[in-house]
Amino acid sequence: MQKLRELSQCSEGQVWSSPEMHGNITGILKNQIDWITLSIGAVRPTQGNTLGVMQVRGGSHSFNAVNTMRILGR
């Protein structure tokens, strides 16, 4: 996680991808996003950078994982 935090701080952009599990993103991705944010003083890892989000394995009209990642990235 420390390496992930370091990489997120020096990145110019990020792409987040998650399968939709039980109508949302996976717990591991949510924990990683929360941990990075809390460990660098509540500064979002995407603040001032470009963020791309995508999901896999959702229903034909389901964008729950994408919406969750979009909200977390704001």
Secondary structure as a PSIPRED ss2 file (coil, helix, strand):
# PSIPRED VFORMAT (PSIPRED V4.0)

   1 M C   1.000  0.000  0.000
   2 Q H   0.000  1.000  0.000
   3 K H   0.000  1.000  0.000
   4 L H   0.000  1.000  0.000
   5 R H   0.000  1.000  0.000
   6 E H   0.000  1.000  0.000
   7 L H   0.000  1.000  0.000
   8 S H   0.000  1.000  0.000
   9 Q H   0.000  1.000  0.000
  10 C H   0.000  1.000  0.000
  11 S C   1.000  0.000  0.000
  12 E C   1.000  0.000  0.000
  13 G E   0.000  0.000  1.000
  14 Q E   0.000  0.000  1.000
  15 V E   0.000  0.000  1.000
  16 W E   0.000  0.000  1.000
  17 S E   0.000  0.000  1.000
  18 S E   0.000  0.000  1.000
  19 P E   0.000  0.000  1.000
  20 E C   1.000  0.000  0.000
  21 M E   0.000  0.000  1.000
  22 H C   1.000  0.000  0.000
  23 G C   1.000  0.000  0.000
  24 N E   0.000  0.000  1.000
  25 I C   1.000  0.000  0.000
  26 T C   1.000  0.000  0.000
  27 G H   0.000  1.000  0.000
  28 I H   0.000  1.000  0.000
  29 L H   0.000  1.000  0.000
  30 K H   0.000  1.000  0.000
  31 N H   0.000  1.000  0.000
  32 Q H   0.000  1.000  0.000
  33 I H   0.000  1.000  0.000
  34 D H   0.000  1.000  0.000
  35 W H   0.000  1.000  0.000
  36 I H   0.000  1.000  0.000
  37 T H   0.000  1.000  0.000
  38 L H   0.000  1.000  0.000
  39 S H   0.000  1.000  0.000
  40 I C   1.000  0.000  0.000
  41 G C   1.000  0.000  0.000
  42 A C   1.000  0.000  0.000
  43 V C   1.000  0.000  0.000
  44 R C   1.000  0.000  0.000
  45 P C   1.000  0.000  0.000
  46 T C   1.000  0.000  0.000
  47 Q C   1.000  0.000  0.000
  48 G C   1.000  0.000  0.000
  49 N C   1.000  0.000  0.000
  50 T E   0.000  0.000  1.000
  51 L E   0.000  0.000  1.000
  52 G E   0.000  0.000  1.000
  53 V E   0.000  0.000  1.000
  54 M E   0.000  0.000  1.000
  55 Q E   0.000  0.000  1.000
  56 V E   0.000  0.000  1.000
  57 R C   1.000  0.000  0.000
  58 G C   1.000  0.000  0.000
  59 G C   1.000  0.000  0.000
  60 S C   1.000  0.000  0.000
  61 H C   1.000  0.000  0.000
  62 S C   1.000  0.000  0.000
  63 F C   1.000  0.000  0.000
  64 N H   0.000  1.000  0.000
  65 A H   0.000  1.000  0.000
  66 V H   0.000  1.000  0.000
  67 N H   0.000  1.000  0.000
  68 T H   0.000  1.000  0.000
  69 M H   0.000  1.000  0.000
  70 R H   0.000  1.000  0.000
  71 I H   0.000  1.000  0.000
  72 L H   0.000  1.000  0.000
  73 G H   0.000  1.000  0.000
  74 R C   1.000  0.000  0.000
